[in-house]
């Protein structure tokens, strides 16, 4: 059994070798210890070619999505016009559709954004799977959440960094253009109360990223309300410690890094000055 699982994982990782290095998407850890067991419907590990996720069949959303961002992942590939139902989910899983969000007042909000996978069309389109999407208020999705995405790409493009990112929803009940809601699609899709993201910022380079995390490594974490109060340009005001996100979600982030190294970093909220970005891209 272990041999078959190892072979399957190897094939999945090799699939990303031509472009994005898929083996890096979980390089620093698996936050909920998700497994690729179809019986684990609320914590199902789904290793995509360009990101990894834990899917929750009860909420119709990912628990979290994890991805590595390097300069080779960036580009100007187009967005897809319509989101795709994830037909790769195991039998017995509900498959959320593009139309499940139509008229809801909530955006189809990427966790791994297309802009982080814009090196080519195939990479960009891969992010438009509904298993990578949560209901986000437009003010959250196109406001501070988008600005943090832009800032991450800014670090990669101009500051020589690579990022290890995990993002997801938490709680029940948000507010969109049509008012407050707890769910969409007759209860099939949970509207989260907040969205969160944690980022490990490393200097771009070769070698095991676990061994390159040290006492000076920068960690960024945010928790943003999924309502209409989120302004456009102040994502940094939502910064919290990684430890705070762990306490909120029950997950353990970056657990492959030795505790003696990562635990002190998790306790401190990022306080680095955030400059005005020199340019912006379209909403993710």
Buried (B, 14 or more C-beta within 10 A) or exposed (E): EEEEEEEEEEEBBEBBEEBBBBBBBBBBBBBBEBBBEEEBBEBBBBBBBBBBBBBBBEBBBBBBBBBBBBBEBBBEBEBBEEBBBBEEBBEEBBBBBBEBBEEBBBBBBBBBBBBBBBBBEEBBBBBBBBBBBBBBBBBBBBBBBBBBBBBBBBBBEEEEBBBBBBBBBBBEBBBBEEEEBEBBBEEBBBBBBBBBBBBBBBEBEEEEBBEBBEEEBBBBBBBBBBBBEBEEBEBBEBBBBBBBBBEBBEBBBBBBBEEEBBEEBBEEBBEEEBEEBEEEBEBB
